[in-house]
């Protein structure tokens, strides 16, 4: 089965998490969704790639909400045998002084048309391993620094070794965030000079060759988001994999910083939006950080009603999303509105089934769904309940919310509880629903069925954000803070609206600007000018969906990062 993929030279794409299907819980949020969209577009475009990730048999978690509005985490699991086939190879890595064996499962991701991509799921749940080691690849982002380091050893070092054992020929190693950066150490060892070839004071490794092989995408402008491991722990778990002096040279003098390891070993480095690349250059002065703005997979995130509409009027759009620029002239206003109404009806049905709340198809729905954590500011909309009520008294609207907080993020979990308190306080004025267990399938309903997509991060902490891009494919305009991709995507009143009055403005004015924009611009347009509203819907499609898609993103990666 692998013969179809091992006959040519490939780019290996490493990611700790990857959203393959809704029923395969190998992802927690945006990073995994992006990785899945990356490989879906790679399949559609038939790019020569292979992906490596962890099996994560126990996934992330299933979210329920108790009567007090508190998040409750429930375990979730899946069996790779139900979706993938076992591969006939095993490799070992030394962890804490003994070998840990790794096998792989092959999941074949099929493209929308003809292409397909091999996804290798790394698994340590083998009879050869002791009970603790069998669990290394069970829990996505499992608890504890020790566990995380072991996972990243399996992903980076084990992943490179398994690809070699399976007969893959790799021309580029693409690290999607720093979790897989230990692959650099495996490559350094693989391309070490013979002792007699090394002159005094020179590196024993072929560093230029390793740098040529590696490229790195950094995703987070938050310092805490970059994995660090103390060297005492590294030596305890990894041993003398390479000499400590060389390791510190690549990964930092104080501790092993996975981001610096990836930066120092990669010839090509990029951020995930123009603004994020600028922020990253400030965080990591001296490094050349390119910008390839993220995108989303066209077919995956477009509602059925819009797929049918685009197929009829813009055939080929799924492979060439830039055809969507013709929406303004090729598709009537009524057809756009009817397609949206079907998607909105599907969301309203989902609200009813999950929350037993009845939403009206005649009132606009504000949608907000993403990871629940402080910098995303999910509570910004509710900063002044009296003003929110005042707006709703003149222009009634509905709100739908969703998102998970990391089990260890107490502040994020408190935000969910706070949101439920606001839902209760506003119950008689504004219909609000919090949909539990945010996943791919639910996200698709939200981004297509809402009327306005809201995003309110604290700049410059939003690296890119992709939910608004998904909304654009469904004609849903964004009302967002100017950060991440929205700095590029916002054309005021054409593709949506900004919360900020000026790019980069941050502070208490965000609340006032948000309310003012809702009261004076967005809601009046919805209620008083249907033609003008649909024009903005078409702008979101023709300008943003045509550009902020993963086909464009992957074509840029192929030409700028892979084919160097």
N, C-alpha and C positions, 0 to 999 in steps of 0.2 A: 504493500500500500504506500510505503514511503518512496518507492521508486519514482513516482510522479513528481517528487519534490527534490530529490537528492541529485538529479542529473545536471543541475545548473548552480551557479554561484548565487548566494542569497544574502540579503540583509537580515540579521537576527534582531528582533524587536523584543526587549526585555521589559517586563512590567510586573510589579508585585501583585497587582489586581487587574482583572480584565472582564468586562461585561460581555459575555458571549450570548447568553439567552436570559430571559427573565427567570426561568426555572433553574438556572445554574448560579448559585449565590457566591460567585468568585469575585465580587466587587462590593465596594462600600459606598462609592459616590462618584464625583466628577472625574477623578483620575482613571478609574476603571471604565467609566462610560467612554471617555476619550480613547482609551486603549482599544476598546471594542470597536468604536467607530473607525479608528485607524486601520484596523485589520479588515473591517467590512469594506472600506473603500479600496484597500490594497487588493482585496479579492475582486471587486468590480473592475478595477483597472488592470487586473492581472499582473501586479508587480511581483517580482521575485523576492518573496519574504517568508520568514518563519517566525512565529512568536513563541516566547517562553514565559511561563507564569507558574504560579503555584496551584496545586489542586484544590486547596482550601476546602477539604471535605466537610468541615463544620461551618463554613461560610462566615458571614458577618453576624447578623441576628435578625430575628423577626420582631417588629415593634408593635406593641399594643399600648393603649392608653387607658389607665384606670379611671375610676369615677372622680378622682381628685385632679385629673389632668396630668398625672405623672407618667412618664415613659416607663414601660416595663419591657425588658429584653427577654425574649424567648429563644432557645437554641434552634438552630436550623441546620440541616445536613443534606448532603446529596451523595450519590454513589457514582463515581466517574464511569463505572461499567455501564451505566444506563445511557450514557451519551458519547462515550469515547471508547477507543480500543487500546488494549495494553500494547506497549512497544517491547520488542525483544532485545532490550539492552538495560544494563544496570551499571551505575558508576558509584564510587565511594568518595566521600570527603572526610577528612579527619576533623572531628569535633570533640573537644575535651580529651584529646589523646587517644581516641579510638575511632575506627571507621564507621561512618553512617552511610548506609546504602540508599540510593535514589533510583527510582524507576520513572518512567514517563508514560503518560496516556496521550494518544493522538486524537484530538478533536479537529475535524475538518470543517472549517467555516466556509460556507458556500456563499458566493456573491449573488447579487440580484439577477445577474444575467448568466454568465458562464464560468467565471473565475472561482477559484477556491484557494484557501490558505490553510497551511498546517499550523495548529496551535499545540504546543507541547506543554502538558500539565505535569509539573514535577511533584512526586509523591514519595514520602519516606515511610508510609504505612506498609512495611514489609516484615516478613517473618525474621529476616536476618537482623533486624534492629531491636533494641530493647524497648520497653514500653514507652519511656519518655521520648526517645528518638522517633518512634513511630508517629508521634503527635506533632512533630515540628511543622509539618505542612497542613495541619488540620484547621487552625483558626486564623482567619485573615486578620493581620495586625494583632496577634495574640498578646496576652498580658505579660509585661516585664521586658526589661532591656536584654536579658540573657536570651529569652525566647526570640526576640526580634533579631538579634545578631545571628542566631542559628538559622533563622529563616533566610536571612540575607546571604549567608554562606551558601545555603542550598541553592538559592536563586542564582546568584552570580557565578560562583565557582562550579557548583554542580551543574548549572545550566549549560555552561560552556563545555564541560566534559561530556555531558550527555549528547549534545549536538555532534560532537566529534565521534562519539561511539556509534551514533546512528548513521554516520556517513555524510553529514551535511558539510558543504564547503561554504564558509562564511567570509564575505568580503567586508562587511561592516557590522559593528555591534552598536545598536541604538539603545541607549539607556533612557527609559521613560521615567524620569525622576531618579534620585540617587540610591534607591533601595537596592538596585542591582550592581552598584559600582564595584563590588568585590570581584566582578568578572575581570576588572583591570589587573588585579593581582595574578589571576590565573594566566592572563595573556603575558604579563611580564615574565612569569616563570617559563612559559612556553617559549618565549623568544629571548631567553637569556643567552649571553655569550658563553663560550667555553672559557674556563679560568685563564688559560694561556692567551686568550684574545683580549683580556682586559688590562689596560694600563693602570698604573697607580693613580688613584684619585678619580677615575672614570666610573661611570655607572656600569654595573654588570648586565644591564638590560638594554634591549634595543628599543629605547623610548620613542624615537621617531616612527618606527613601524607600528608600535602599539597605538600611538596617537593617531596615526593614519587610519587605523582600524576602527576607532571609536568616535561616536558622536553622542551628544548628551542634550536632553531637553529638561530644563529646570522649570518647575511649576509653581513654586511657592515663594512669595516675597516675605513670608513670616519666618523669623529666625528659628522659632521653635519647631518649624516644619522640616528642618534639615537634620537628619539622623546623625547622632554623635555617639561614639563608644569610647570609654576610657581604655588606654593602652594596656592596663593591667588586665581588664576583662578580655580584651582582644587576644592577648597572649595566653590567657587561661583557656579560652574557647578555641581559638584558631591556631595557637602555637606559633612556632617560628616559620610561618608560611613563606614570608620573605623577610629579609633582615630588617630590623626595627628602624635603622637609620634611613633606609630607602622608603619604608612605609611612611615615616614621619615627613619625609621630603614631599611625598605625593599628597598625603592626607591631613597634614597639619601637625604642629609640634606638641600641642597640648592634649589633643585627643584625636581619634580617627573620625574625621568629618567626611561623611559619604559624599557630600556635595563637592568639597574641594578635591576629593579623590577623582570624581568624575570630571571636574573642570580641568584638572591638571593633566589628565590622560586623554583628552578629547581634542581632536583637531577642529571639530565643528561643535559649537554650543549655541543653543537658541532658547529664547523665552517664548511664551505662548500668546503674546500680544505685543504691539509696539510699546505701549505704556509699561508692560511688565519687563520687557527687555531693557528699557531705560532704568527701571527700578533695580533690576539685577546688576546692571553695570555699576550702580552706586553701591550695592551690597558687596559686590566682588570686584573692586577696582583692579584694573590691569588685565581683565579678561575681555576678549572680544565676544560679546553676546549678540547674536543675530536675533531677528524677530520673524517667526512664522506664526501668525495668528491662528488659533484653533479653528476647527470647523466641526460640523455635525454631519452624520450620514443621512443623505437625502431620503432614501426609501424608509429607513427605520423610524424616522421622526415625523413623517408626514402622514396625516390622518387619511383613512381610506377615501373619504369624500374628496379630498384635494388630490390624492393620487389619481383618481378617476378623471378629475377635471384637467389635471396637467397632461395625463396620457392622451386625452381627447384633443386638446388644443396645442400642446407643446410636446409632441412625441420625441423621445430621446432625452427628456429633461433629467432623468435619473442618472444618466451617464455624463451628460453635459449640463450641469445645473445652471450654467450661465445663460441657457435658453430662457430661464425664468425672467430675464430682463424684458421679455416681450409680453409679460402678463398684462400690462397697461392697455395694450392695443389688441391682444388676441383673446382676452377673456372678459366677458361682460360683468358689470357690477352685480347684477342679479345672480349670476352663476357663482361669483365669489361669496356673496352673502348666503346663498343656499348651502354651499359647501361648509361654510363656517357654522351655520345653524345646525347642521347634522352633527358636527363635532361637539358643539355646545350641548346639544341634547344628550350625547353620550356621556359627557362629564356630569350633567345634572342627574342622569340615571345613576352614575357611580356615587355621587354625593348621597343620594337617597338610599342606596344599598349599604353603604358603609357607615353613614351617620344618621340615617332616618330623618334627614332634613329635606324639605322641599324647596328647591330653588326655582325662580321664575325665568323662563327663557327671554322675557322682555326686559329684564334688568341686566345691566352690565356686570360681568364677573371680573374682579381683580384677582389674579393668580399670583401666589408666592410659594415656591417650593424649592428647597435646597437643604444642604446640611445645616442643622441647627447648631450654630456656634456664635459666639459674641460678635465677631467682626462682620458677620453677615447682617447683623442688626434686623432680625425679623420682627422686632418690636417697634421699629421706628414709625411704622404706620399708625401705631396705637399710642403715640407719645402724648397726645392730648385728646382724650375721649370726647370731651364736650365739643371741640372743633370738628371732630370726625362726625359726630351726630348732626352738627349744624350743616355740614356738607351733604350728608345723607338725607336731611329733611327737604332739601331743594332738589338734589339729584340722587335718587335712591340707587344703591348699588349693593352687590353681594361680594363676599370675600371667601376664597378657598385657599387653605394652607396645607402644607405637608412638609415633612422632613424628619430625619433621624438625628439625634445627638449621639456622639460617641459615648459608650457606656462609662468612660472615665471623665467625660466633660461635664462636670457638675453644673457649670454656668449654662451650658447648652441645654441640659435637661431642665434647669430652672426656667429657661426661656420658654420651653414648651408648656410648662405649667402656667407661666404668666400669660401666654397666649390663650390658654383655656379659660383663665380668669376673665380676660377681656371678652372672650366669646360670650361668657355668661352675662357680663355687665352690659353688653350691647345687644343682647338677644331680642329685645323688643323694638330695636331700631334698624339694625343691620344684620341680615342673615349671614352667618359665618360658619364654615365647616373646617375642621382639621381632619384630613384624611390620613389614617394610620398606615404604617408600613410602606413608606415611599420606596418604589422600585421602578424598573424600566417601564413596565406596563402602565402603572399609575401615572408616571411622568408623561407618557405619551398622551394620556387623556387630558392631563392638566395643561400642557403647552398648546394643545390644539383646541380645547374647549373654552379656555378663558378668553375674555375680550381684551384685557390689558395685562401684560406681563410685568410684574414689579420686581425690582432688584435694588437693594439699598445697602451695599457693603460700605465699610469705612475705608476710604482710599488711603494709601495705595495697596490695600491688602487683597484685592480681587485680582488674581493673576490674569485670568481671562474670563471665565464664566461661559457656559455654553447653553444654558436653558433658554435664554432669550433668542439664541440662534435657532433653536428647535421651534420656538414659538413663531419665528418669522416664516418658516416653511408653511405654516398654517394661517398666514395672514394676520397674526396676532402681534400688534405693535408693543414695544416696550416703553415703560416709564421707569427710568433707571438712573442711578448715580453714575456720573461720568468717571468710570474706572474700568479696568480690564478691556474687553473687546468693545464695550459701548462707546469708548472714546473714538473709535474708528467707525462704529456702526450708526451712531446717532446723527441724523440730519433732522434738526428740530422741525417738528410738524410734518415731516415727510416720511421718515421711517419709524417715528415714535417721538418720545420727549425725554428731556433730561431733567433730573431733579436739581442738579447744580445749575446755578446761573452762569458760572464760569468753570472751565475745565480745571480740575484740581482743587476746587473750593471744598473745604471741610469745616464742619462745626455745627453749631446750633441752628444755623440757617437751613440746614437740610430738612428739618421738620417743617418749617414755614414754607420753604420752596415746594416741598412735596404736596402740602395741603393746597397751596396756591395754584399749583399746576393742575391738580385734580378739580378744584372748584371753578377755576377761571378758563381752563383750556380743554382738558381731556373730557370730562363729563358733559360740559355743554356741547362739544362737538358730537359726542355720541347721541345725545338726545335731540339736537336741533339741526344737524346737518348730516343726514345719512350718506349723501354723495361724498361729502368731504371726509367722512369717516372711512368709507370704503377706499377712497384715494390713499389714505394713510396705510390701510391694509395692503393695498397693492404696492405701495412703496416699500413696506417691510419685505414683501416677497421679491419684487423685481430688483431691489438694490441690495438688501441684506442676505436673503436666502441664496441669491445667485452667486454671492461671493463667500459668505461665511459657512462653507461646507467642507467636509473632510476630503472630497475629491480634489478641490483646489489645494488644500493643505498637503495632501500626499504627493501631488504633482510637484509641489515646491520641495518637499523633503527629498523626493527622488532626484531632482535636478541639482539641488544645492547641497544636500548632506550626503546622499548615497553615491551619486555618480561624480565623485571628485577625482 
